Amino acid sequence: MDLSQYRVPTATVRCEPSGREVVIVHGAKLMDAILQTGLALGQSCDGVALCGFCRVQVLAGLDNLGPAGGEEKKVLASLHAGADERLACCATIQGPVTVTTTYW
């Protein structure tokens, strides 16, 4: 029996400098992946792109995240974020990614 049609695409999310990793399905939020590693991630807006506390720097795989939407772009602009930074509550995983924050 061929079960290949039932395979769900997954990707590895790695958090540095801890080296903790988790495998998560494509389309999941980056925040969910990070929290599954057991690392703390700042948040106060319940993941609706208001506070910016979940900002992460993407060390590798920036192109493996879904495009930033309007609200995320506004918050990142207000934070003067770099081109390699995303809000974990908004970014969707589409391939392997490595991230860090200033407080890990």
C-alpha positions as CSV (number, residue, x, y, z in Angstrom):
1,M,0.0,0.0,0.0
2,D,1.4,3.4,-1.0
3,L,1.0,5.9,1.9
4,S,2.9,8.7,0.2
5,Q,-0.3,10.6,-0.3
6,Y,-0.7,10.9,3.4
7,R,2.7,12.4,4.2
8,V,2.5,15.8,5.7
9,P,5.4,18.2,4.8
10,T,7.5,19.1,7.9
11,A,10.5,21.3,8.6
12,T,13.0,21.7,11.3
13,V,13.1,24.9,13.4
14,R,16.4,25.5,15.2
15,C,16.9,28.0,18.0
16,E,20.4,29.4,18.7
17,P,22.5,29.5,20.7
18,S,20.8,26.7,22.6
19,G,20.7,24.4,19.6
20,R,17.3,23.2,20.5
21,E,15.3,21.9,17.5
22,V,11.8,20.9,16.7
23,V,10.2,19.3,13.7
24,I,6.8,21.0,12.8
25,V,4.3,20.9,10.0
26,H,4.4,23.4,7.2
27,G,2.0,26.3,7.8
28,A,2.5,26.3,11.6
29,K,3.4,29.6,13.2
30,L,7.0,30.1,14.2
31,M,5.9,30.9,17.7
32,D,4.4,27.5,18.1
33,A,7.6,25.8,17.0
34,I,9.8,27.9,19.4
35,L,7.5,27.3,22.3
36,Q,7.7,23.5,21.6
37,T,11.4,23.7,22.1
38,G,10.8,24.7,25.7
39,L,12.4,28.2,25.2
40,A,10.6,31.3,26.5
41,L,9.4,33.8,23.9
42,G,8.1,37.3,24.8
43,Q,4.5,38.0,24.0
44,S,1.7,40.2,25.5
45,C,-0.8,40.5,22.6
46,D,-1.8,36.8,22.4
47,G,-0.2,36.5,18.9
48,V,-2.1,39.2,17.0
49,A,0.8,41.3,15.8
50,L,0.5,44.2,18.2
51,C,3.3,44.1,20.8
52,G,6.4,43.0,18.8
53,F,7.8,41.2,21.8
54,C,8.1,37.9,19.8
55,R,10.5,39.5,17.3
56,V,13.2,37.0,16.3
57,Q,16.2,37.3,14.1
58,V,16.3,34.7,11.3
59,L,19.8,33.4,11.0
60,A,19.0,30.9,8.2
61,G,16.0,30.1,6.1
62,L,14.4,33.5,5.8
63,D,12.9,32.5,2.5
64,N,11.4,29.5,4.2
65,L,8.9,31.7,6.0
66,G,5.6,32.9,4.5
67,P,5.6,36.5,3.4
68,A,5.0,39.2,6.1
69,G,1.4,40.5,6.1
70,G,0.4,44.1,6.5
71,E,0.1,44.2,10.3
72,E,3.4,42.4,10.8
73,K,5.1,44.9,8.5
74,K,3.7,47.8,10.4
75,V,4.9,46.5,13.8
76,L,8.3,45.6,12.4
77,A,8.6,49.1,10.8
78,S,7.7,50.7,14.2
79,L,10.4,48.7,15.8
80,H,13.0,49.6,13.2
81,A,13.5,45.9,12.6
82,G,16.2,44.6,10.3
83,A,15.4,42.8,7.1
84,D,16.2,39.5,8.8
85,E,13.7,40.0,11.6
86,R,10.2,38.6,11.8
87,L,7.4,38.3,14.4
88,A,7.1,34.7,15.5
89,C,3.4,35.1,16.0
90,C,2.9,35.9,12.3
91,A,5.6,34.0,10.4
92,T,4.5,30.7,9.0
93,I,6.9,27.9,8.4
94,Q,7.4,26.5,4.9
95,G,10.9,25.0,5.3
96,P,13.9,24.7,7.7
97,V,14.6,27.9,9.7
98,T,17.2,28.9,12.3
99,V,16.3,31.8,14.7
100,T,17.6,33.7,17.7
101,T,16.6,36.5,20.0
102,T,18.5,39.0,22.1
103,Y,17.5,37.3,25.3
104,W,18.3,33.6,24.8
